[in-house]
Amino acid sequence: MRIEQDDIFEPYSDNLEMLAEKINDVLGRPVTIEDANHRLVAYSSHLPETDAARLATIVGRRVPDRVIGSLWRDGVIPRLLESETPVRIAAIGEIGLSERVAIAIRSNTRVVGYIWVLEADKPFTEPEMALLMKAAAAARPKMAQWQLQRRKEDEAHKDFFWQLLTGHIPAESLIREKAHHIGISLPPLFHVVVLQFASEVKEAWQRQVMEKFAPVSAYSRIVLRVVDKNQLILLCAPIVHKTKEGVAGQLGAIHRNLQAFFREHYAGLAGGCLYGEYGRLEDSYREALLLLQVKQQFPEETNGIVMYSDLGYYRYLPLIWQESRKHGGVSEQLMKLQAYDLEHHSELLHTLEVFLSHDSNAKTAADALHVHTNTLNYRLKRISEIGGIDLTSMEQKVTLYLDLKAERFGGS
């Protein structure tokens, strides 16, 4: 093996497939070249005994999400991002990854791709490490061009996603035609998931979210994503669990994972309903946004809900509140209690809400209010008298309960 030539890879720098083969010839090991988002750009030939992670990358034209997630968790990708020299990577048997050496391809300070080389039972020597650095330098111009082209494609995908989110492509046939034109494969079933953060979404947070989604990538995948200030909006497609319960279970696990990782920076997750027609994508998006709004106003009551379809009567609160605004706001019965509370510094309105929230059970309501049952019964009697409310009427109680919830939803 001749390793003294400084320009050994330069003649192949304009064709990344040929460069991958040249690296393979020089180092005697299988090679893959990926972009900064772990999409496959080029790969060399290999012997039959190559590992499962490499085969899956070649077949899927991208490093599998579970492999990416594992490499993040084990600190491999952070090391690559920080190092200007090759990094040795130990085998990770659970994801089918054998020993490798990898190096980041840099354009100035920006990472534009990676070269991965299997060790193939032959540990790298220092001269071979130096050769890999030369290969990365040779790949730099073409990878920078590749990244620029991919960014243009990514922008086209984001524009398309925003058009779907805002309902600007009305016909299903037009949606599918445009998706095909810009190279997006639309899955048969989808829904919109919105992640909310405490501040504007950072690029690093997006990468970390992708890592947290990796453990469920065998069951659900992210097709498209865009950022809207402090929200990361995802188009997700279930792969295995096509039932609402299965999808909700996966989202619940991701929600808990994100909560533990981002802590105070993370404000919640919400998924719209599953659909098969992309003309309904705007509906799924609006459902996710409404769920986030309800969760913000009713954090305790809706803490475990991650899917709009599990929201129950809360989904109707915006309509009830809007109807209430049309007719002067709070119902006359609640206005009387409100006025009495203001004048006498009492808590009849709050007492009524707690009583109704506890299914009209005097004992549990009294416990929640930290008062004696006799005190609660006295307050209930005053509520009936002042508000003209029949607390034995289910119809009245349901109406009042929804009015109270709608007022809370409206922020009053």
Secondary structure, DSSP 4 states (H G I P E B T S, - for coil): -----TTSSGGGTT-HHHHHHHHHHHH-S-EEEEETT-BEEEE----TT--HHHHHHHHHTB--HHHHHHHHHTTHHHHHHH-SS-EEE--BGGGTB--EEEEEEEETTEEEEEEEEE-TT-PPPHHHHHHHHHHHHHHHHHHHHHHHHHHHHHHHHHHHHHHHHTT----HHHHHHHHHHTT----SSBEEEEEEESSPPPHHHHHHHHHHHGGGTTTEEEEEEEEETTEEEEEEEESS--SHHHHHHHHHHHHHHHHHHHGGGEEEEEE---BS-GGGHHHHHHHHHHHHHHHHHSTTTTTT--BGGG-GGGGGHHHHHHHHHHTTSS-HHHHHHHHHHHHHT--HHHHHHHHHHTTT-HHHHHHHHTS-HHHHHHHHHHHHHHHT--TT-HHHHHHHHHHHHHHHHTT-
